[in-house]
Amino acid sequence: MTKFILNSGGLRKNPKKATQFYQETLKGLGNNPRVLFCFFAQKRENWEEKYEEYRKSFVSLIKESIRPTFDLAFPDNFVQQVDRADAIIIYGGDDCLLLHWLSKFNLKMIFKDKVIATSSAGSDALATYFWTCDWRKCMDGLSLVPIKFIPHYKSDFGDSDPRGKIDWDGSYRQLANYGDNDLPIYALEEGNYKVFEI
């Protein structure tokens, strides 16, 4: 059984919620879990910098008794890296960029029996449908988790955008009418997460 932990994003602004999210990610994995950080939603030139920043933050937020080892995901070695990892964390960024990379893999197969933790665009990608804050429209995800998802719900995300503030109620209505109407909608406040075991 695969454990998916979908977070709404905004972890840097919510350290207490980030701690809870990371503790949930490591639950049951022992004191030396192997954690794979995936930044496919970011520009390639930023991956190493993000890896160092997030690794330090991760270590500062978890119990001292837990000493994970870390790896940085690369598309060319992703299948092998996932196989070696206990938990894979897919961080946010550009939804389209992330879908470009993840759609190259049979995720259902390679993620089997792993812990997959996601944030923002990472959560969008694994849902069946999502409303993207970047493009401000509904899109199709990769359907690993049979839900509809809205990240950063009712936050200040996009308040300084030249397009104006996000109409969160409108985004919810759009997603409700998009795709399979029987799927539940998860519109989570920043830092909040939902666990799915599939």
Secondary structure, DSSP 8 states (H G I E B T S, - for coil): --EEEEE-S-GGG-HHHHHHHHHHHHTTS-SS-EEEEE-TTS-GGGHHHHHHHHHHHHHHHS-TT---EEEE--GGGHHHHHHH-SEEEE--S-HHHHHHHHTTS-HHHHTTTSEEEEETHHHHHHEEEEEETTTTEEEE---SEEEEEETTTTSSTTTT-TT-S--HHHHHHHHHTSS-TTS-EEE--TT-EEEEE-
